[in-house]
Amino acid sequence: VQVVESGGGLVQAGGSLRLFCAASGSTFSINNMAWFRQAPEKERELVALLSVGVDTNYAESVKGRFTISKGNAKDTVYLQMNNLKPEDTAVYYCRARVRHIGAPPDVYWGQGTQVTVSS
């Protein structure tokens, strides 16, 4: 499975960005896709997760501002980020989780896309 993100950039505080992620390859067993982020000298953290049943989960810090959604194409997701804050500055990574019957799941990461929010 290959995972590719796009859509990062530089934006002023209060602005918006939309990130896009596409998974390809042996994707028939993907059961969720998620966005994580990692700021300098901080651990990678979950931002938003979308499960096969269209269930969503968000970090408390982004609730009400970020929305994860399915794209029109199979195995694609968006992350709409509104009212961005300087503390949202980080490299954003997309992750695809592949389930296996009778074995632990595998996760696949994209290369990351930089989001920088200026004050």
C-alpha positions as protocol buffer text, in pm:
chain_id: "A"
residue {
  index: 1
  type: VAL
  ca { x: 0 y: 0 z: 0 }
}
residue {
  index: 2
  type: GLN
  ca { x: 130 y: 343 z: -94 }
}
residue {
  index: 3
  type: VAL
  ca { x: 6 y: 657 z: 77 }
}
residue {
  index: 4
  type: VAL
  ca { x: 51 y: 1008 z: -66 }
}
residue {
  index: 5
  type: GLU
  ca { x: -53 y: 1340 z: 89 }
}
residue {
  index: 6
  type: SER
  ca { x: -84 y: 1683 z: -63 }
}
residue {
  index: 7
  type: GLY
  ca { x: -223 y: 2025 z: 18 }
}
residue {
  index: 8
  type: GLY
  ca { x: 3 y: 2167 z: 285 }
}
residue {
  index: 9
  type: GLY
  ca { x: 137 y: 2519 z: 279 }
}
residue {
  index: 10
  type: LEU
  ca { x: 172 y: 2850 z: 458 }
}
residue {
  index: 11
  type: VAL
  ca { x: -137 y: 3029 z: 586 }
}
residue {
  index: 12
  type: GLN
  ca { x: -211 y: 3310 z: 827 }
}
residue {
  index: 13
  type: ALA
  ca { x: -383 y: 3245 z: 1157 }
}
residue {
  index: 14
  type: GLY
  ca { x: -757 y: 3218 z: 1107 }
}
residue {
  index: 15
  type: GLY
  ca { x: -715 y: 3084 z: 756 }
}
residue {
  index: 16
  type: SER
  ca { x: -800 y: 2747 z: 606 }
}
residue {
  index: 17
  type: LEU
  ca { x: -625 y: 2462 z: 427 }
}
residue {
  index: 18
  type: ARG
  ca { x: -745 y: 2132 z: 289 }
}
residue {
  index: 19
  type: LEU
  ca { x: -520 y: 1828 z: 288 }
}
residue {
  index: 20
  type: PHE
  ca { x: -571 y: 1532 z: 58 }
}
residue {
  index: 21
  type: CYS
  ca { x: -457 y: 1171 z: 101 }
}
residue {
  index: 22
  type: ALA
  ca { x: -476 y: 881 z: -141 }
}
residue {
  index: 23
  type: ALA
  ca { x: -391 y: 517 z: -74 }
}
residue {
  index: 24
  type: SER
  ca { x: -316 y: 280 z: -359 }
}
residue {
  index: 25
  type: GLY
  ca { x: -205 y: -78 z: -406 }
}
residue {
  index: 26
  type: SER
  ca { x: -358 y: -364 z: -207 }
}
residue {
  index: 27
  type: THR
  ca { x: -616 y: -142 z: -38 }
}
residue {
  index: 28
  type: PHE
  ca { x: -913 y: -378 z: -20 }
}
residue {
  index: 29
  type: SER
  ca { x: -858 y: -439 z: 351 }
}
residue {
  index: 30
  type: ILE
  ca { x: -818 y: -80 z: 466 }
}
residue {
  index: 31
  type: ASN
  ca { x: -1045 y: -33 z: 764 }
}
residue {
  index: 32
  type: ASN
  ca { x: -951 y: 319 z: 860 }
}
residue {
  index: 33
  type: MET
  ca { x: -753 y: 620 z: 744 }
}
residue {
  index: 34
  type: ALA
  ca { x: -624 y: 889 z: 972 }
}
residue {
  index: 35
  type: TRP
  ca { x: -430 y: 1213 z: 989 }
}
residue {
  index: 36
  type: PHE
  ca { x: -149 y: 1259 z: 1237 }
}
residue {
  index: 37
  type: ARG
  ca { x: 83 y: 1553 z: 1290 }
}
residue {
  index: 38
  type: GLN
  ca { x: 425 y: 1607 z: 1437 }
}
residue {
  index: 39
  type: ALA
  ca { x: 558 y: 1943 z: 1546 }
}
residue {
  index: 40
  type: PRO
  ca { x: 932 y: 2002 z: 1604 }
}
residue {
  index: 41
  type: GLU
  ca { x: 1057 y: 1826 z: 1918 }
}
residue {
  index: 42
  type: LYS
  ca { x: 712 y: 1680 z: 1985 }
}
residue {
  index: 43
  type: GLU
  ca { x: 570 y: 1332 z: 1945 }
}
residue {
  index: 44
  type: ARG
  ca { x: 346 y: 1242 z: 1657 }
}
residue {
  index: 45
  type: GLU
  ca { x: -20 y: 1280 z: 1757 }
}
residue {
  index: 46
  type: LEU
  ca { x: -352 y: 1171 z: 1615 }
}
residue {
  index: 47
  type: VAL
  ca { x: -551 y: 1458 z: 1462 }
}
residue {
  index: 48
  type: ALA
  ca { x: -850 y: 1284 z: 1303 }
}
residue {
  index: 49
  type: LEU
  ca { x: -956 y: 932 z: 1212 }
}
residue {
  index: 50
  type: LEU
  ca { x: -1217 y: 801 z: 970 }
}
residue {
  index: 51
  type: SER
  ca { x: -1331 y: 440 z: 996 }
}
residue {
  index: 52
  type: VAL
  ca { x: -1496 y: 222 z: 733 }
}
residue {
  index: 53
  type: GLY
  ca { x: -1832 y: 279 z: 897 }
}
residue {
  index: 54
  type: VAL
  ca { x: -1776 y: 656 z: 851 }
}
residue {
  index: 55
  type: ASP
  ca { x: -1717 y: 693 z: 1223 }
}
residue {
  index: 56
  type: THR
  ca { x: -1489 y: 984 z: 1304 }
}
residue {
  index: 57
  type: ASN
  ca { x: -1266 y: 1074 z: 1595 }
}
residue {
  index: 58
  type: TYR
  ca { x: -1084 y: 1400 z: 1656 }
}
residue {
  index: 59
  type: ALA
  ca { x: -820 y: 1532 z: 1890 }
}
residue {
  index: 60
  type: GLU
  ca { x: -971 y: 1771 z: 2142 }
}
residue {
  index: 61
  type: SER
  ca { x: -750 y: 2052 z: 2015 }
}
residue {
  index: 62
  type: VAL
  ca { x: -904 y: 2042 z: 1666 }
}
residue {
  index: 63
  type: LYS
  ca { x: -1269 y: 1960 z: 1738 }
}
residue {
  index: 64
  type: GLY
  ca { x: -1498 y: 2211 z: 1573 }
}
residue {
  index: 65
  type: ARG
  ca { x: -1222 y: 2336 z: 1343 }
}
residue {
  index: 66
  type: PHE
  ca { x: -1106 y: 2030 z: 1146 }
}
residue {
  index: 67
  type: THR
  ca { x: -1318 y: 1785 z: 948 }
}
residue {
  index: 68
  type: ILE
  ca { x: -1207 y: 1452 z: 804 }
}
residue {
  index: 69
  type: SER
  ca { x: -1411 y: 1317 z: 515 }
}
residue {
  index: 70
  type: LYS
  ca { x: -1403 y: 1056 z: 242 }
}
residue {
  index: 71
  type: GLY
  ca { x: -1305 y: 1161 z: -107 }
}
residue {
  index: 72
  type: ASN
  ca { x: -1507 y: 1067 z: -412 }
}
residue {
  index: 73
  type: ALA
  ca { x: -1242 y: 820 z: -523 }
}
residue {
  index: 74
  type: LYS
  ca { x: -1189 y: 499 z: -332 }
}
residue {
  index: 75
  type: ASP
  ca { x: -939 y: 511 z: -47 }
}
residue {
  index: 76
  type: THR
  ca { x: -904 y: 887 z: -41 }
}
residue {
  index: 77
  type: VAL
  ca { x: -965 y: 1125 z: 247 }
}
residue {
  index: 78
  type: TYR
  ca { x: -959 y: 1497 z: 303 }
}
residue {
  index: 79
  type: LEU
  ca { x: -876 y: 1699 z: 610 }
}
residue {
  index: 80
  type: GLN
  ca { x: -1045 y: 2038 z: 601 }
}
residue {
  index: 81
  type: MET
  ca { x: -874 y: 2269 z: 848 }
}
residue {
  index: 82
  type: ASN
  ca { x: -1046 y: 2596 z: 939 }
}
residue {
  index: 83
  type: ASN
  ca { x: -959 y: 2871 z: 1184 }
}
residue {
  index: 84
  type: LEU
  ca { x: -598 y: 2758 z: 1186 }
}
residue {
  index: 85
  type: LYS
  ca { x: -377 y: 2856 z: 1477 }
}
residue {
  index: 86
  type: PRO
  ca { x: 2 y: 2886 z: 1501 }
}
residue {
  index: 87
  type: GLU
  ca { x: 2 y: 2579 z: 1726 }
}
residue {
  index: 88
  type: ASP
  ca { x: -135 y: 2376 z: 1434 }
}
residue {
  index: 89
  type: THR
  ca { x: 202 y: 2417 z: 1262 }
}
residue {
  index: 90
  type: ALA
  ca { x: 344 y: 2069 z: 1201 }
}
residue {
  index: 91
  type: VAL
  ca { x: 415 y: 1805 z: 941 }
}
residue {
  index: 92
  type: TYR
  ca { x: 88 y: 1627 z: 873 }
}
residue {
  index: 93
  type: TYR
  ca { x: 96 y: 1257 z: 791 }
}
residue {
  index: 94
  type: CYS
  ca { x: -174 y: 1035 z: 648 }
}
residue {
  index: 95
  type: ARG
  ca { x: -195 y: 677 z: 771 }
}
residue {
  index: 96
  type: ALA
  ca { x: -384 y: 381 z: 626 }
}
residue {
  index: 97
  type: ARG
  ca { x: -458 y: 82 z: 849 }
}
residue {
  index: 98
  type: VAL
  ca { x: -497 y: -255 z: 680 }
}
residue {
  index: 99
  type: ARG
  ca { x: -666 y: -538 z: 864 }
}
residue {
  index: 100
  type: HIS
  ca { x: -567 y: -903 z: 827 }
}
residue {
  index: 101
  type: ILE
  ca { x: -777 y: -1197 z: 932 }
}
residue {
  index: 102
  type: GLY
  ca { x: -592 y: -1390 z: 1198 }
}
residue {
  index: 103
  type: ALA
  ca { x: -294 y: -1151 z: 1207 }
}
residue {
  index: 104
  type: PRO
  ca { x: -212 y: -805 z: 1345 }
}
residue {
  index: 105
  type: PRO
  ca { x: -299 y: -508 z: 1124 }
}
residue {
  index: 106
  type: ASP
  ca { x: -41 y: -321 z: 916 }
}
residue {
  index: 107
  type: VAL
  ca { x: -15 y: 55 z: 894 }
}
residue {
  index: 108
  type: TYR
  ca { x: 121 y: 256 z: 604 }
}
residue {
  index: 109
  type: TRP
  ca { x: 234 y: 618 z: 623 }
}
residue {
  index: 110
  type: GLY
  ca { x: 266 y: 892 z: 370 }
}
residue {
  index: 111
  type: GLN
  ca { x: 574 y: 1109 z: 342 }
}
residue {
  index: 112
  type: GLY
  ca { x: 410 y: 1404 z: 518 }
}
residue {
  index: 113
  type: THR
  ca { x: 310 y: 1753 z: 414 }
}
residue {
  index: 114
  type: GLN
  ca { x: 416 y: 2070 z: 595 }
}
residue {
  index: 115
  type: VAL
  ca { x: 151 y: 2303 z: 736 }
}
residue {
  index: 116
  type: THR
  ca { x: 277 y: 2636 z: 868 }
}
residue {
  index: 117
  type: VAL
  ca { x: 45 y: 2886 z: 1033 }
}
residue {
  index: 118
  type: SER
  ca { x: 182 y: 3236 z: 1086 }
}
residue {
  index: 119
  type: SER
  ca { x: 58 y: 3464 z: 1361 }
}
